[in-house]
Amino acid sequence: MNTRNLDLAAPSVEGVLDGELDPNSVPEAGANVHVLEVSTDWADETLTVYLRDDADTVLFFIERLLGPHGRPVTVQIPKDILVDNTGKDVTVSYSVTNVGDSHPMSFTLAEGFSGVVEFDLSPHNYLVAYTNSQARPPEELPAFTRMQRVLPGATGYGSSDETIARVDHLGIVTALSNGAVSITASGAPSGPSSYQLTIKGIDELHVLSSAADWSGADRLCRDTGLTLPSVADFARLKVFYPLPIGFYLNLPDYPVWGTVIGAGTANTYDLNSGAAEGMDITSLLQVVGVLHG
């Protein structure tokens, strides 16, 4: 056959929805590509299926020798090829020797619900208090602590660790502390699906001791990889926690140490009244330390 036909029907690719394919949702065996219209006249010709990017670079191809049956042909594009090209606009097409080329099927290799997500709160200068190594976020959480990621058709969502993040029935996640958590959607026709969420960028104010002089407080902070809070740290704590902060955290009603002033004095801060003043460094006060996320 010597006549070249440039109008062969486009292939179909399983898993493409609304012009997108999530590589992480592809089976380990690969994405099925179906060539549905196969002529008996193509016997002994070679079918070649191509995956190309938007620059027409061939990312993958696979060849099959056709028989006389005229039945649809299915081949697989390896999952790792798709994962490695996440974010690209691609086409899948095929050619048949001595026959012609197909129309392309175009779509985006876009990460869908599954995958790895990073939620970075560092631009917000957010500070969360910790007692007994457990986060005690404010009762009223800022809007910037929330993000949404949905799976079409899902009827519910769950978090693997609600001390790090909680999620509601709409897929809205609220970040509570730094850490890694798995968010799972259920009830969708496609079945359950999860994504791995890492929350970072939250500065932490840890309660370390109920009584120490300033030197002891400084040493305790350094030993735990923390720093004594500055006046600015105390000011931003009040942005997120209304007074009385100490009562909310179930702390004793006396001040905490801050940074040194000099001449035997250091800054202190009353977490209930909000008062800041310099005190003699030999005083016994509470110790808190800051960890920058």
C-alpha positions as CSV (number, residue, x, y, z in Angstrom):
1,M,0.0,0.0,0.0
2,N,1.6,3.3,-1.1
3,T,-1.2,5.8,-0.5
4,R,-0.5,7.8,2.7
5,N,-3.5,8.8,4.8
6,L,-3.0,11.7,7.3
7,D,-6.4,11.4,8.8
8,L,-6.4,8.2,10.8
9,A,-8.6,8.4,13.9
10,A,-6.9,9.6,17.1
11,P,-6.1,7.1,19.8
12,S,-7.7,7.1,23.2
13,V,-5.8,7.1,26.5
14,E,-7.3,5.7,29.7
15,G,-7.4,8.0,32.7
16,V,-7.6,11.3,30.8
17,L,-10.3,13.4,32.3
18,D,-11.2,17.0,31.2
19,G,-7.9,17.1,29.3
20,E,-5.7,16.0,32.2
21,L,-4.0,12.8,33.3
22,D,-2.6,12.4,36.8
23,P,0.6,10.3,36.4
24,N,0.4,9.2,40.0
25,S,-3.1,7.6,39.3
26,V,-1.8,5.5,36.4
27,P,-1.6,1.7,37.2
28,E,1.9,0.4,37.7
29,A,1.6,-1.5,34.3
30,G,1.3,1.9,32.6
31,A,-1.4,4.0,30.8
32,N,-3.4,2.0,28.3
33,V,-3.5,3.6,24.8
34,H,-6.2,2.2,22.5
35,V,-6.1,2.2,18.8
36,L,-9.7,1.4,18.0
37,E,-10.0,1.6,14.3
38,V,-7.7,-1.1,12.8
39,S,-8.2,-2.2,9.2
40,T,-7.6,-5.8,8.0
41,D,-5.7,-4.1,5.1
42,W,-3.0,-3.2,7.7
43,A,-1.8,-6.8,8.0
44,D,2.0,-7.0,8.3
45,E,2.4,-3.3,8.7
46,T,4.0,-1.7,11.8
47,L,2.0,0.3,14.3
48,T,4.0,2.9,16.2
49,V,2.5,4.8,19.1
50,Y,4.2,8.1,20.2
51,L,4.2,10.2,23.3
52,R,5.4,13.7,22.4
53,D,5.7,17.0,24.4
54,D,4.6,20.4,23.1
55,A,7.9,20.9,21.4
56,D,7.2,17.8,19.3
57,T,10.0,15.9,21.1
58,V,9.4,12.2,21.3
59,L,9.3,11.1,24.9
60,F,8.4,7.5,24.3
61,F,7.4,5.2,21.5
62,I,6.4,1.6,21.1
63,E,6.0,-0.6,18.0
64,R,3.6,-3.5,17.2
65,L,3.5,-5.7,14.1
66,L,-0.2,-5.8,13.0
67,G,-1.9,-9.1,12.1
68,P,-4.8,-9.6,9.7
69,H,-7.5,-9.6,12.4
70,G,-8.6,-5.9,12.2
71,R,-9.2,-5.8,16.0
72,P,-8.4,-2.8,18.3
73,V,-4.8,-2.7,19.6
74,T,-3.8,-1.6,23.1
75,V,-0.3,-0.7,24.2
76,Q,1.0,0.8,27.4
77,I,3.0,4.0,28.1
78,P,5.2,3.3,31.2
79,K,4.1,5.0,34.4
80,D,7.6,6.3,35.1
81,I,7.8,8.1,31.8
82,L,4.5,9.9,32.6
83,V,5.6,10.7,36.2
84,D,9.0,12.1,34.9
85,N,7.1,14.5,32.6
86,T,4.5,15.8,35.1
87,G,3.5,19.3,34.3
88,K,4.0,19.0,30.5
89,D,1.4,19.3,27.7
90,V,1.7,16.2,25.6
91,T,0.2,14.4,22.7
92,V,-0.3,10.7,21.9
93,S,-0.6,9.7,18.3
94,Y,0.3,6.7,16.1
95,S,1.5,5.9,12.6
96,V,1.1,2.8,10.4
97,T,3.8,2.1,7.9
98,N,2.6,2.6,4.3
99,V,-0.7,3.9,5.6
100,G,-0.3,7.2,7.4
101,D,-0.5,9.1,10.7
102,S,-3.3,9.6,13.2
103,H,-4.7,12.8,14.6
104,P,-3.1,13.4,18.1
105,M,-4.8,13.2,21.4
106,S,-3.7,16.2,23.5
107,F,-3.7,16.5,27.3
108,T,-1.7,17.7,30.2
109,L,0.2,15.5,32.6
110,A,-1.1,17.3,35.6
111,E,-0.8,16.1,39.2
112,G,-4.4,15.4,40.3
113,F,-5.6,14.6,43.8
114,S,-2.9,12.1,44.6
115,G,0.8,13.1,44.8
116,V,2.9,15.2,47.1
117,V,1.8,18.6,48.3
118,E,3.8,21.2,50.3
119,F,1.9,23.9,52.2
120,D,4.4,26.6,53.2
121,L,3.1,29.1,55.8
122,S,6.5,31.0,56.2
123,P,5.3,34.1,54.3
124,H,2.7,34.7,57.0
125,N,5.2,35.0,60.0
126,Y,2.9,32.6,61.9
127,L,3.7,31.6,65.4
128,V,2.1,28.6,67.3
129,A,2.6,27.8,71.0
130,Y,3.5,24.3,72.2
131,T,3.0,22.8,75.6
132,N,4.4,19.4,76.5
133,S,5.6,19.1,72.9
134,Q,2.0,19.4,71.6
135,A,0.9,22.2,69.3
136,R,-1.7,24.5,70.9
137,P,-2.9,26.6,67.9
138,P,-5.2,29.6,68.5
139,E,-8.9,29.0,68.9
140,E,-9.6,31.2,65.9
141,L,-7.3,30.0,63.2
142,P,-6.1,32.5,60.5
143,A,-7.6,32.0,57.0
144,F,-4.1,31.5,55.6
145,T,-3.9,28.2,57.5
146,R,-6.5,26.6,55.1
147,M,-6.2,25.1,51.7
148,Q,-8.5,23.0,49.6
149,R,-7.8,20.0,47.4
150,V,-10.8,17.9,46.1
151,L,-11.3,14.6,44.4
152,P,-14.3,14.7,42.0
153,G,-17.2,12.7,43.4
154,A,-15.7,12.2,46.9
155,T,-18.1,12.2,49.8
156,G,-15.7,12.4,52.6
157,Y,-12.1,13.2,53.6
158,G,-9.8,12.1,56.5
159,S,-6.5,13.0,57.9
160,S,-3.9,10.5,59.2
161,D,-2.8,12.8,62.0
162,E,-5.2,15.5,63.2
163,T,-2.5,17.1,65.4
164,I,-0.9,18.2,62.2
165,A,-3.9,18.9,60.0
166,R,-7.6,18.3,60.0
167,V,-9.8,18.2,56.9
168,D,-13.6,18.7,56.5
169,H,-16.1,17.1,54.2
170,L,-15.3,19.6,51.4
171,G,-11.6,18.7,51.4
172,I,-10.6,21.9,53.1
173,V,-7.5,21.3,55.1
174,T,-6.5,23.3,58.2
175,A,-2.9,23.3,59.1
176,L,-2.3,23.0,62.8
177,S,1.5,22.3,63.1
178,N,4.5,21.5,61.0
179,G,4.8,17.9,59.8
180,A,3.7,15.3,57.3
181,V,0.3,13.8,57.0
182,S,-1.8,11.8,54.5
183,I,-5.1,13.2,53.4
184,T,-7.5,10.5,52.0
185,A,-10.7,11.1,50.0
186,S,-13.4,8.4,50.0
187,G,-16.7,7.8,48.3
188,A,-15.6,8.8,44.7
189,P,-16.6,6.5,41.8
190,S,-12.9,6.1,41.1
191,G,-12.3,4.7,44.6
192,P,-10.3,6.1,47.5
193,S,-7.3,8.3,46.8
194,S,-4.7,10.0,49.0
195,Y,-2.1,12.7,48.8
196,Q,0.9,13.3,51.0
197,L,0.9,16.8,52.6
198,T,3.9,18.4,54.2
199,I,3.2,21.5,56.3
200,K,6.1,23.8,57.0
201,G,7.0,27.4,57.8
202,I,5.2,27.6,61.1
203,D,7.4,29.2,63.8
204,E,7.0,27.4,67.2
205,L,7.1,28.8,70.7
206,H,7.8,26.0,73.1
207,V,7.1,26.1,76.9
208,L,10.3,24.5,78.5
209,S,10.2,25.2,82.2
210,S,8.2,26.8,84.9
211,A,11.2,28.3,86.8
212,A,14.7,29.3,85.9
213,D,16.9,32.3,86.1
214,W,17.9,34.0,82.8
215,S,21.2,32.1,82.5
216,G,19.4,28.8,83.0
217,A,16.7,29.8,80.5
218,D,19.3,30.7,77.9
219,R,21.2,27.4,78.5
220,L,17.9,25.4,78.2
221,C,17.0,27.1,75.0
222,R,20.5,26.5,73.4
223,D,20.4,22.8,74.6
224,T,17.1,22.2,72.8
225,G,18.0,24.1,69.6
226,L,15.7,27.1,70.4
227,T,16.3,30.8,71.0
228,L,14.9,33.0,73.7
229,P,12.0,35.0,72.3
230,S,12.5,38.6,71.3
231,V,10.2,41.5,71.9
232,A,9.1,41.1,68.2
233,D,8.2,37.4,68.9
234,F,6.0,38.5,71.8
235,A,4.3,41.1,69.7
236,R,3.5,38.6,66.9
237,L,2.3,36.1,69.4
238,K,-0.4,38.6,70.4
239,V,-1.4,38.9,66.8
240,F,-2.6,35.3,66.7
241,Y,-3.5,34.7,70.4
242,P,-5.8,37.0,72.3
243,L,-4.9,37.8,75.9
244,P,-4.8,36.1,78.3
245,I,-2.5,33.7,76.5
246,G,-1.1,32.1,79.6
247,F,-4.5,31.0,80.9
248,Y,-5.3,29.6,77.4
249,L,-2.1,27.5,77.6
250,N,-2.8,26.5,81.3
251,L,0.5,28.1,82.4
252,P,1.3,29.7,85.8
253,D,0.4,33.3,86.2
254,Y,3.9,34.9,86.1
255,P,6.1,36.2,83.3
256,V,8.4,34.4,80.9
257,W,12.0,35.2,80.0
258,G,13.0,37.1,76.8
259,T,16.3,38.4,75.4
260,V,19.0,40.0,77.5
261,I,19.0,43.8,77.9
262,G,22.3,44.3,79.7
263,A,23.4,45.6,83.1
264,G,22.1,42.4,84.8
265,T,18.6,42.7,83.3
266,A,16.6,40.9,80.6
267,N,13.3,41.3,78.9
268,T,10.3,39.6,80.3
269,Y,6.7,39.2,79.1
270,D,3.5,38.5,80.9
271,L,1.4,36.2,78.7
272,N,-1.8,37.2,80.5
273,S,-1.6,41.0,80.8
274,G,0.7,41.5,77.8
275,A,3.0,43.7,79.9
276,A,6.7,43.7,78.9
277,E,9.4,44.9,81.2
278,G,13.1,44.4,82.2
279,M,13.9,42.3,85.2
280,D,16.9,41.2,87.2
281,I,18.4,38.1,85.5
282,T,18.6,36.2,88.8
283,S,14.8,36.2,89.0
284,L,13.0,32.8,88.6
285,L,10.6,32.9,85.7
286,Q,9.1,30.6,83.1
287,V,11.1,29.6,80.1
288,V,9.9,29.5,76.5
289,G,12.0,29.1,73.4
290,V,11.4,29.8,69.7
291,L,12.0,27.5,66.8
292,H,11.8,29.0,63.4
293,G,10.0,26.8,60.9
